[in-house]
Amino acid sequence: MEAPAAVEGAGAVIEAAATISDLMPTYRQCGIEIENECTIYTFDNPRIYTDSGYCDTPLPPTVAPGASGKALFIKTPDTATGCVGVVTYDLLNKDENQAAGKIAVMFSVPYDFGLYNNWYALGVFDMSTKCDYGLYQKMYYDKQTTFSRQTADGSSLTYEGGNITIKGTMSDAYQSVIKVQVSQN
């Protein structure tokens, strides 16, 4: 009689552990939604850099005035890392048919919320700026000169550079979303 009770007890413990595991998500992702509210700029030539994780759904090749684009970044499976990186778009002036600069969105959704927070940054850079580790490091750690940065709490972040204003919000969640609006000043 003791053996069946022990098996039943072990089954209850395993079931409780599975329930707790379901309540503690380990899946990390960051969705980015970019809305083009400019009248003369088309967003062109998207670039991505991921420090950890990967791009599951890429940005569209162009985002015309009045349109929007989305991307999804996901942590690498079976690793104790989050999804972290930066994306850029060239600001193509459709009247002059040349790029006037780049917009950039940095994102960080860490694996361990006990040690780190979600962070994001929005900025405008010149055309020589590459979408790489250097840009990610700059936007995550450096003094805010050509960009603005903050922890994610749902409140709005704004950066005004030249004749462009970038506004955004980021949810403070394991499956975070950044919503970005780009407009002309």
C-alpha positions in Angstrom: 0.0 0.0 0.0 2.9 2.4 0.6 4.3 2.0 -2.9 1.2 3.2 -4.7 1.0 6.2 -2.3 4.6 7.0 -3.0 4.1 6.9 -6.8 1.0 9.0 -6.4 2.9 11.5 -4.3 5.8 11.6 -6.8 3.2 12.2 -9.6 1.7 15.1 -7.7 5.2 16.7 -7.2 6.0 16.4 -10.9 2.6 17.9 -11.8 3.2 20.8 -9.4 6.7 21.4 -10.8 5.3 21.4 -14.4 2.6 24.0 -13.3 5.3 26.2 -11.7 7.4 25.9 -14.8 4.5 27.0 -17.0 4.0 30.1 -14.8 7.7 31.1 -15.1 8.3 31.8 -18.8 11.8 31.3 -20.2 10.8 32.3 -23.7 12.3 35.7 -24.6 11.4 37.7 -27.7 11.2 41.3 -28.9 8.7 42.5 -31.6 9.5 45.8 -33.3 6.8 47.8 -35.1 7.9 50.9 -37.0 5.4 53.3 -38.4 6.5 55.9 -41.1 4.6 59.1 -40.5 7.0 61.1 -42.7 5.9 62.6 -46.0 9.2 62.7 -47.9 11.1 59.8 -46.4 10.9 56.1 -47.3 12.6 53.7 -45.0 15.0 51.7 -47.1 17.7 49.1 -46.8 17.0 47.6 -43.3 20.0 46.2 -41.4 20.1 44.1 -38.3 22.7 43.1 -35.7 21.9 40.6 -33.0 24.3 40.3 -30.0 22.2 37.3 -28.8 19.2 35.7 -30.3 18.2 35.8 -34.0 15.7 37.5 -36.4 12.7 35.2 -36.8 10.6 37.7 -38.9 12.6 40.3 -40.8 11.7 44.0 -41.5 10.2 44.7 -44.9 12.8 46.0 -47.5 11.0 49.4 -47.6 8.4 51.2 -45.6 6.7 53.9 -47.6 5.2 57.1 -46.1 2.0 56.2 -44.3 3.0 52.5 -44.0 4.5 50.4 -41.3 6.8 47.4 -40.9 7.3 44.7 -38.2 10.1 42.4 -37.2 10.4 39.7 -34.5 13.6 38.7 -32.6 13.8 35.6 -30.5 16.3 34.2 -28.1 18.4 31.3 -29.2 16.8 28.0 -27.9 18.5 26.2 -25.1 20.7 29.1 -24.1 20.7 31.3 -21.0 20.6 34.4 -23.1 17.9 36.9 -24.2 17.4 38.6 -27.5 19.5 41.7 -27.9 20.5 43.9 -30.9 19.9 46.9 -33.1 18.1 47.6 -36.4 18.6 50.5 -38.8 16.8 51.9 -41.8 18.1 54.4 -44.3 16.0 57.5 -44.6 15.6 57.8 -48.4 14.4 61.2 -49.5 12.1 60.3 -52.3 12.2 63.9 -53.8 16.0 63.8 -54.0 16.4 60.0 -54.3 19.2 60.0 -51.8 19.7 58.9 -48.2 19.6 61.6 -45.6 20.6 59.5 -42.6 19.7 56.4 -40.6 17.2 55.7 -37.9 18.1 53.1 -35.3 16.3 51.1 -32.7 18.3 49.2 -30.0 16.6 46.5 -28.0 17.5 44.3 -25.1 15.3 41.6 -23.6 17.5 39.8 -21.1 17.2 36.2 -20.1 17.4 36.9 -16.3 15.0 39.6 -15.1 16.4 39.2 -11.6 19.7 40.8 -12.8 18.7 42.9 -15.8 15.9 45.0 -17.2 14.5 45.5 -20.7 16.1 48.5 -22.4 15.6 50.3 -25.7 17.0 53.3 -27.5 16.0 55.3 -30.5 18.3 57.5 -32.6 19.2 59.2 -35.8 22.7 58.7 -37.3 24.7 59.7 -40.4 25.0 57.3 -43.3 28.5 56.2 -42.3 27.1 54.5 -39.2 27.1 50.7 -39.5 24.5 48.4 -38.0 26.9 46.3 -36.0 28.3 45.5 -32.5 29.8 49.1 -32.3 26.4 50.7 -32.8 24.7 48.3 -30.3 27.4 49.1 -27.7 27.1 52.8 -28.3 23.3 52.8 -27.9 23.4 50.5 -24.8 26.3 52.0 -22.9 27.4 55.4 -24.2 26.4 59.0 -23.4 23.1 59.8 -25.2 24.0 62.3 -28.0 22.4 61.1 -31.2 19.9 58.9 -29.5 17.7 58.5 -26.4 17.6 55.4 -24.1 15.5 54.2 -21.2 14.3 51.0 -19.4 11.1 49.6 -20.6 8.1 50.6 -18.5 5.5 51.4 -21.2 6.1 55.2 -21.0 7.1 57.1 -24.1 10.7 57.8 -25.2 11.4 60.5 -27.7 14.5 61.5 -29.7 14.6 64.6 -32.0 17.5 64.8 -34.4 17.7 67.1 -37.4 14.3 67.2 -39.0 13.3 63.7 -37.6 11.4 62.8 -34.4 11.3 59.2 -33.3 8.9 58.2 -30.5 8.5 54.8 -29.0 7.3 52.7 -26.2 8.5 49.2 -25.0 6.6 46.8 -22.8 8.3 45.4 -19.8 7.7 41.7 -20.5 9.4 38.5 -21.5 7.7 38.8 -24.9 8.3 42.5 -25.3 7.0 44.8 -28.1 8.6 48.1 -29.2 6.3 50.5 -31.0 8.0 53.2 -33.0 6.6 56.3 -34.8 8.9 58.3 -37.0 7.8 61.8 -38.2 9.3 65.0 -39.6 9.7 68.0 -37.5 
